Amino acid sequence: MSSIESPANHISHNLDDGEMEAFYASLDGETSVLSSSKNAGVSSELTNAVPSEETQRALKTLQDFLSKDFLVLLNPLEYSTMKTTLDYLSSLSMDDGISVETRSSIVEVSREFTHWSWDYLSASSKIEFTIANLLKADELEEGLEANKKHFREHMFLETELHDQLTYLEERKKELEEQINAVKANISASRSAKSMAIKRKREIFEEGKMLKANRDELRVQVPYMRDERELAKKIQENIRDEWLKLGEKVNKSLNL
């Protein structure tokens, strides 16, 4: 008895892998078309979603912050509120009624706010540092001027005492009857001279120290002034960029 093949067996023998793959590829194409249409409807619904009251309040808060001077936002309370608002808005999606353009602007504000905050505080630290050192340089300059004046005064005093000592020693030879008094004056003058010389040396050493400190800072003065001006320019640029960013975001939100 001859065997009879079933239709299924006959089909499997006549179809190759290429034909089967082409068949399922055509089905995949049909599925993609249906999925695209479905997704388009969902996307349209999401685009028309209305932001919640909390989201609207957060957007209003962001607009208010964008209208303020950047320095005000570095106040601890303002900074904390700003970061909280940005974190909240950055976590939203189209499901929350936030458009792609608005979300992109919020992300940009969050990124730049964090970056510029660090730059602004760094510039403030540089300004404080340079001001303190410039004041110190001025104080050392004044101290050195006072030291020079004191040195000249004691140098003049030393000369006077020296002349007085010479005179008394000469008078000693001439005035034997006043020898005791003259000896006392000589002793006192020598003591005063020694003290003046000692004090002159001390003042001289102080002067050298003051000059060394002054010279060290004097070399840094132009650099510190440049640093201060650069830091001020950085702050001014940040303020300008912040205002521009605020105008850009406000324009986006108003749209």
Secondary structure by P-SEA (a helix, b strand, c coil): cbbbbcaaaaaaaaccaaaaaaaaaaaaaaaaaaaaaaaaaaaaaaaaccccaaaaaaaaaaaaaaaccccccccaaaaaaaaaaaaaaaaccccccccaaaaaaaaaaaaaaaaaaaaaaaaaaaaaaaaaaaaaaaaaaaaaaaaaaaaaaaaaaaaaaaaaaaaaaaaaaacccaaaaaaaaaaaaaaaaaaaaaaaaaaaaaaaaaaaaaaaaaaaaaaaaaaaaaaaaaaaaaaaaaaaaaaaaaaaaac
